[in-house]
Amino acid sequence: MSEPNDQMSVFPAFFRVEGKGVAVVGNGEEALAKVRLLLNTRADIVLIAEAPVASLMALIIQKDVKHVARPFRGDMLEGMTLVFAATGDAAEDRAIVDAARERRIPANAVDQPEHCDFYTPAIVNRAPVAVAIGTEGAGPVLAQIIRAQIDQTLSPSLGSLARLAIQYRDAAERLVPRGVTRRVFWRRFFSGAVADAVNNGYEADADREAVKLLNSMDKVDGHVWLVGAGPGSEDLLTLRAQRAMMEADAIVYDALVPEEVVAMGRRDAERIPVGKRKGCHSKSQGEINDLLVELGQAGKRVVRLKSGDPLVYGRAAEEMQALRNAAISYEIVPGITSAFAAAADFELPLTLRGVASSLIFTTGHDLTGDVLPDWASLAISGATIAVYMGKTVAASVAERLMQAGLAPETTVAVIENASRRDKRMLHGVLRELPGLEARGDLGGPVMVIIGDAVAGANFSHSEPLAAFKPALAETTGA
């Protein structure tokens, strides 16, 4: 099976066709469909058809479409901006495409993707807003399904709101400072009182709200979202997190957050990596606090993107305190913590009636002292333990728990890169866990789950811990 490739073979673009010639060549239903599609635009449509079917003839008469009632010749395409070959005959359509290409005119051969310079998308029309969905010719039906889903989510009044925005564009450029302030203005324009008035059909109210908004944009305060990016899979990012990322002027992110998640932010947002992972260049927590304050005081809208949930081993308390001290507004956007993602991958019940009624989150680092922490005694009584950053503390966790009385045969589940496509799942028993620290093949974040409830997991996609054979160290003669 070939490697997945998320690069497109086409570049999505919109052609300017207002007042320009677009030719449709064909007599039948294929040509009728293309003419109907083009009637959504202000193009000068030219139908080249010697004997149009009745439905096509009726449409072009009704819509006053220019009709060339002669057999096709290549010179009929002179001056056209686009050409649609829609005769229903594959060979004839290819000849029309060749004629267009000789004149350097982009052409589309209906139902022949390999002979198209461009593809016809499924369109959601809220003029002047248009959403085009393409599948590179692979699945027109799929494009139509997606179109229906998008159509349901967009307000019917979106076009009216966009037209109103055009009327206020010059005023906004004169009165609203460029950069953050102007972006906030338009965000409020499209999602606040102006949009509500347009949606309700109150045009006069919409104008009043737009003027009020213009007069209130002399200064914009900064704001920070502390966002949980989840365990790493893009589709486990919450809707609220994604909305915040689309509003952010700057995204400050940790090394454990995958680039695919960071890329879901606004395209022109400043992206600032701050490390926070072994082996990566990183800023100290104090430097991160200062950076968030600096960005907030500059009026920026900032997403502080953390792996998992910001309130679970994310040091959010220090960042919140710094923002409070600087009087910068902030909010928490929860994320799915890695323990939940790991359990989902293993189909593992973290709590189980009659077996485990308690759940413990820990990093395991508090097992290195002389005093056994309270949670260790809970583990012995049946609680499920989720150990974050589990690879580096696997030996101390296993040894101390066994010393405290937890059975060496207690089931353990280990996962690297929980929820992601490149995840790796392992299983075994507590006495096998110390060998985890020596495994050089596990470079991503590792979660370890220990407890009687773990025995109920699905290990069909998991490797036994005991199956790992470390490579023998090379030896040299003295």
N, C-alpha and C positions, 0 to 999 in steps of 0.2 A: 504493500500500500504506500502510495507516495506521501511525502510530508505535506501537511496542511499549509496553504499559502493564502494569506489574507490580503494580498495585493490585487488590485483590480486590473483587468485588461483594458478597461475603458476609463476615460476621465469624464465625470459628470459635468455638464455645462448647459447653459441656456443660450439658444440662438436668438439674436435680435431679428424679428421677422416683420415688425410693424411697417407697413407700406412697401414690403419687399415681395418679390414673386416666389411662390412655392408651387412647384408642379406636381400633380398627381396624374400618373398615366395608367389608365385602365377603365374597363367598361362595367365591371361587376361589383360584387359585394365587398371585395378587398378594397377597391377604390372608394366605395361608399363609406367604409369605416374610416379611412384616412381623411376624407373630406370632412366628415363629422368631427374628427379630432381637431383638424386645423381650424374649424369654425370657432373654436374656443380662443383663437388668437386674432390679431389684427393684420395677419398676412394677406397679401393679394394672391388668392388661390386661383390657380389655372388648372382646369381639368382637361387633359388631352385624351379624348375618347371618341372613337368613330361612331359607336352605337351604344350609348349608355343604357343600362337596364332601367326600367320604369322608376324604381325607387330613387335611383341616383339622379335621373333626369328631373324628377319632382323636387329633389332637395336643391339642386343647383339653380333651378328656376326660382324657388322660394327665397333662397339666400343670395340671389344675383351673383352667382359664381361665374367667372369667365370660362367659356367653354370653347375649346378648339376641336371641332368635329371632323378631324382628318386622321388618317393613319399616322402613327408616330414617325418622326424624323428627328435626328439628333440636333439639328439646328433650332428646333422648337424650344430647346432648353436654354438658349442664350439669355443671359441676364437673370437667371433664376438663382436663388440663394440655397434652396434645398430641392431635392427631387425624391419622389416616392414612386417606385416601380411596383404597380399593383395590378398587373394584368391577369394574374392567376396562372400564367404560363411561366414556368421556371426559366426556361431558356430565353424567352422574350424579356423577362425581367432582368436577367443578367446582361443582355444586350443594352438595355436602357441604362443600367448602372455604368456600363463601360462608356457609353456616350456621355454621361454626366461627368465621369472621371476625366475624360479627355478635355473637358472644359473646366476642370478643377472645381466641380460642384459636388458637395457631399451628397451621397445617395443612399437610399434604403430600399432593399429588395424584400418585399413582404415574405415572411416565413423562410428566409434564407439568411440566417445570421452570418454565415461565412462570406456573404457578398454585401454586407452592410458597412458603410462608413460610420453610421450612428444607429442607435436603436431607439425605437419609440417606447417611451416609458408609460407606465400607468400613472395617471395624473389626478391629484386632488386639487381642485380649482377653488381658490378663494381669492381671485384676482383683486389686487396685484400680487397676492401671495400664491405661490404654486409649489406643491410638493410632488416630485417626480420619483417614481420607484422603478428601478431597472434590475434585471437579472442577467444581463449580458446575453440575452436571447435564449437562456436556458429554460425559463419557466414562466411564460406569460400568465398562466393561471395563478401561480404563486404571487406574482406581482399584483394581480387583481385582489387576492385575499388580503395582502398587506394594505393595499389601497383602501379597502373597506374598513379595516381596523383604524387606519389613520383618519379617515373621513369621519368616523364616529367620535374621535377625540377632539377634533377642531371645531370651534364654535362657528356656526353659520355666519356670524357677524364679523369674523376675523378680517375679511376683505374690507369691510367698512372701516374698521379700526385702522387698518394699514393705510387706507386712503386719507383718513384724518391725520395720521402721522406725517404723511407727505406734506399736508398743508402747514404743519408746525415745524417742519425740518429747518427752514431758514431761520425762524425765530429762535429755535433751540441753539443753532450754531452761533447766533449773535449774542444770546443772553446767558447761555449755560457754559461754564468753563469746560474745556476739553478734558479728556481722560476720565478719571473715576467719576467725577460729578455728572458728566454727560451720560455715561453708561447707566448710572443710577436713575437719572431722569427718565431715560427710555424704558428702563426696567419697570419703573413705577407707572409710566404711561401705559404700557401694554398689560399690566397686571393689577392695576389699582382702580381708583374711582373713575378714571376716564374710560377704561375698558368696560367697567360695570354699566356705565351710562349708555355706551354704544350697544352693549349686549341687550339692554332693556328697550332700545329704540328711542332714547331720549337725547336727540342730537344737540339741543340747546344746552342741556346739562353737561354733556360731554365737552362742549366748547368751554363752558365756565370752569370745569374741573381742569382742563388742559391749561388755561390761563393761570389758574391758581397754582398749579404745579410749577409752571415756568417761574412764577414770582417767589417760589420757596426754595430755589436751588442755589442760593448763594454759597452754602457750605454743606458738605456731606461728612457726617461722622464715620469713622472707621468702625468695623465690626469683625469679630473673629468667630468662626465656627470651629469647635473641636470635634472633628469628624472621625468616626470609626469606619475604616475602609473594609472591615470584615477580614476573613482569613486569607483572601487573595483572589478568589474567583470573581471576575467582573460582575457576574449576574447575581452575586450575593450582596452587592452594594445596595443600600436602601434607597428608595425614591427620594427621601428627604436629603440624603447625602448627595445624590446626583444633582438635585436642584441647587444645593449650596455650591457645589463645584462649578455649575454653570453660571453662577453669579459672581464667583470669586475673581478678584483682580490678581491675587497671588495664591499659590498653593505651596505650602511648606510641608514636606513629606519625609517620612522615615525610609530607611533602606529596605525594610521588610515589605513595604508597599510596592506591588508589582507595577512596572511601567504601564501595563495595559489599563490599570485602574487610574493612574495619574493622567493618562491620555484622555480619560472621560471628562476632564475639566474643560473649561472654555478654552478654545484654541489659542487665543492671544493672552491668556493669563500667564503671569510670571511664575516659573516653576523653580522652587528652591529646595534642593536636597539637603538634609541635615544629618544624614548618616544614621547613627544609633544602631550600628550592627558591627559585630566583631570583624576586623579586617577592613572596614570601610572608613574613609576619612569622615569624621563626624564633628559636630559642634557639641560643646558641653551643654548641659541642661540650662545653665545660666545664660549662655549665648542664645539659645533658642528662645528663652523668655524675653530677652532684650530685643530679639528680632521681631517677635510678635508685637511687642509694644511699639517698636519703631514703625512697623507697617501700619498698625492701627492709628497711631498719631498722625500719620501721613494721609489719613482718610481712606485707606485701602480696605477693601472687603477681602478677608483672608480666610482660607480654609487651612487648618492645621490637621493634616491627614495622618492618622495613626493606624497601624495594623490592628485588626480585631476591634475591640471596643475601647474607647479612650479612657474609660474608668477602670479597666482591668489591666494592671501592670503597665499603664500608659503614662504615668507621672503627670496626669492632667491636673492634679491638685496644685502643683507648683506653677503651672502655666495659668490656671485660673486665678491664683493669688496675685501673680504679676499683673494680669489684666485688670483685676479689681483695684490694685494699688494705683494703676495708671488711669483709672476711670474709663476704660475701654469696654464697650458692651461685647458680650460673648454669649454663645449658647452651645449646648452639648447635643451632638447628633449621634445617638447610639449606633453601634455596629455589632455584627454577629461575632462573638468571641470564638477563638480557635477551638476551644474545647467542644463547643456545640457542632462545629463543622467536622471535627474529627469523629465525634460520635455518629453524625449523620453518614459519613463515609463508611463507617463500620456497621451501620444499622444497629448501633449499640445503645441499649437503654441505660442512661446514666443513673436513673433511679428505677428500682424494681420492687414491686410489692412483695413483702416478706423476705427480701434479700438485702436491698440497700435503700434506705430512706433519706440518706444525707449525701451531699455532694461537696467536695472540697477542691478549691482552686489553689494551687501553690506553685512557686518556682522551685521548691525543694532546697533552696540555699540555706534555709533556717535549720536544716538537718545537720549542718556541719559543726555545730556547737556541742557542748556536753549535755545540755538539757534537751530531752525529747519534746518537741512542740505538742500542744494539745491535740492538734489534728491527727497526729500519728496514732494516738490512742483511739480516736474515732475510726480510723482506718481498720484497726484490729477488730472493732465491733461491727464492721460491715459497710462503712461508708465508701463511696467511689471517689478516688483521688485522680484529679486531672493535673498533671505536672507540666507547666509551661517551660519552654527552653530546656526540655527534658534530657537531651543528649549529654550535656556537660555534667549533670548531677545524677545520672542514672545509677552509678555504682553506689554513691552515698545514700540515695533514696532506698535502693533495694537492701543494702546491708543493714541500715538502721531499722527499717521496717521488719526485717527478718529477726534481728536481735530483739526487737520489741515484742515479737510473738506472732507476726503475720506469717501465714503458711508459705513456704517456698514455692508451692505449687499454685499459688494464687494467679489467676489469669491476668496477663497484661496485653494491651494493644498499643502499638507504636505507629505513628504516621508522620511522614515528612511532607510538607507542603499541603496541608489539609485543604480540601475542596478544589484544588487546582488540577488541571489536566495532567500535570507532571507529578502528581502525588505518588507516594510509595508507602505501602501498608505492610506492617510486620506484626506478628503475634507470637506469644510464648508464655512463659511463666516467670514469676518474680526472680527466681534464682538465676535465670538467663539474662536478666536485665543489665548487670554490670558490663557485659561485653559490648553494650551499645556505644560506650564512650570511645572505644578503639576503632569504630567504623568510619573509615575515611570516605565511604561511598555515600554518606548522608551529609550533604552540605547545606540543605535548606532548614527552615525552622522545624523543630521536632516536638511533637506533643506525645506524652506518655499517659495512658489511662490504666489505673490499677484498681482491682476490686472484684468481688464475687459476681457482680452484675455483668462484668465484662465477658464472662463465659457465654452470655447470650448473644454475643455479636455474630455477625456474618463474616467468616474468615475465608470465604471462597475466592476472594481476590487478593488475599494477603499471603505473604511469605513467612515461613517459620523462622524465628530468631535463630534457632539452633542450626539452621541450614547454612548460615554464613561461615565461611572458612577464610580467616584473614590470610593475606599473602605472606609467605615466609620472608622474613627480613634477609637481605643479602648479607653475606658474611665475607670478610676478606682475611687472607692469611696474615699471621703476625710476621 
